[in-house]
Amino acid sequence: MTRYEIKLTSIDQSFLCTLGGVSYRMTLRWNSALVGEWILGIHDANDKPIVDGIALVAGINLLGEFDYLYIGGTGGYLYCGTDGQWTVDPTQTNLGVTSHLIWEPYA
């Protein structure tokens, strides 16, 4: 399977991204409440919300419960982790540096 890294930085951001030939607007924001975590929102190309409030938790398919939405055309795995430790959540300062967001379409 081919894996694609979605390039990120350690600041709140909104950007266009193509997954499986489909364009999306992704939004990431740091939520400092409680322990602090990055929150992902995905909108269609017309900026209509598809899903919001996905916490970037390492070691799981972030889109697993949203398979029925067929994000990326046929769906796929979206996961995050830190270099060499795919069970370590991204921090406020390492997102896009040592912590990565990876898209892997279903075969």
C-alpha positions as CSV (number, residue, x, y, z in Angstrom):
1,M,0.0,0.0,0.0
2,T,1.1,3.5,-0.7
3,R,1.4,5.9,2.2
4,Y,1.2,9.7,2.0
5,E,2.3,12.1,4.6
6,I,0.1,15.1,5.0
7,K,2.5,18.0,5.7
8,L,1.8,19.9,8.8
9,T,3.3,22.6,11.1
10,S,2.9,23.1,14.8
11,I,0.4,26.0,14.5
12,D,-3.3,26.1,14.0
13,Q,-3.9,25.7,10.3
14,S,-6.4,25.2,7.5
15,F,-5.3,23.9,4.1
16,L,-6.5,22.0,1.0
17,C,-5.6,18.4,0.7
18,T,-6.3,15.7,-1.9
19,L,-7.0,12.2,-0.6
20,G,-7.7,9.5,-3.2
21,G,-8.3,12.1,-5.9
22,V,-10.9,14.0,-3.8
23,S,-10.2,17.5,-2.5
24,Y,-10.8,18.4,1.1
25,R,-10.2,21.3,3.4
26,M,-8.5,20.1,6.6
27,T,-8.4,22.2,9.8
28,L,-6.1,21.5,12.7
29,R,-6.3,23.4,16.0
30,W,-4.6,23.0,19.3
31,N,-7.1,22.5,22.1
32,S,-5.4,23.3,25.4
33,A,-8.3,22.2,27.6
34,L,-7.5,19.4,30.0
35,V,-4.3,17.6,28.7
36,G,-4.1,19.4,25.4
37,E,-4.5,17.8,22.0
38,W,-4.7,18.5,18.3
39,I,-8.2,18.5,16.8
40,L,-8.9,17.7,13.2
41,G,-11.8,18.9,11.0
42,I,-12.5,17.7,7.5
43,H,-14.6,19.7,5.0
44,D,-15.4,19.1,1.4
45,A,-14.1,21.3,-1.4
46,N,-17.0,23.7,-0.9
47,D,-16.1,24.1,2.8
48,K,-19.2,22.0,3.9
49,P,-18.3,20.2,7.1
50,I,-17.9,16.4,6.8
51,V,-16.5,15.6,10.2
52,D,-15.1,17.7,13.0
53,G,-13.6,17.1,16.5
54,I,-11.3,14.2,15.7
55,A,-8.5,14.2,18.3
56,L,-5.1,13.2,16.9
57,V,-4.6,10.1,19.0
58,A,-1.7,7.9,17.9
59,G,-2.0,4.2,17.2
60,I,-5.5,4.2,15.7
61,N,-7.3,4.8,12.4
62,L,-8.6,8.3,13.0
63,L,-11.3,7.7,10.3
64,G,-12.3,4.2,11.5
65,E,-15.7,5.2,12.8
66,F,-16.3,7.3,9.7
67,D,-15.7,4.6,7.0
68,Y,-19.3,5.1,5.8
69,L,-18.3,8.6,4.6
70,Y,-15.8,7.1,2.1
71,I,-13.3,9.9,2.7
72,G,-10.7,9.7,0.0
73,G,-13.2,8.1,-2.4
74,T,-13.0,4.5,-1.1
75,G,-12.0,5.3,2.5
76,G,-8.6,4.7,4.1
77,Y,-6.5,4.8,7.1
78,L,-5.6,8.2,8.6
79,Y,-3.2,7.9,11.5
80,C,-0.6,9.8,13.4
81,G,2.4,9.1,15.6
82,T,5.9,10.3,16.5
83,D,9.0,9.0,14.7
84,G,9.6,5.4,15.7
85,Q,6.9,5.5,18.3
86,W,3.5,5.2,16.6
87,T,1.7,5.1,20.0
88,V,2.9,8.6,21.1
89,D,0.4,11.4,20.5
90,P,1.6,14.6,18.9
91,T,2.4,17.5,21.2
92,Q,1.8,21.2,20.7
93,T,5.3,21.7,19.4
94,N,6.3,18.5,17.5
95,L,3.4,18.3,15.0
96,G,4.9,18.2,11.5
97,V,8.4,17.9,13.0
98,T,8.8,14.5,14.6
99,S,5.0,13.8,14.7
100,H,3.3,13.0,11.4
101,L,-0.2,12.5,9.9
102,I,-0.3,9.7,7.4
103,W,-3.0,8.8,4.8
104,E,-3.1,5.2,3.4
105,P,-6.0,4.4,1.0
106,Y,-7.7,1.1,1.3
107,A,-6.5,-1.4,-1.3
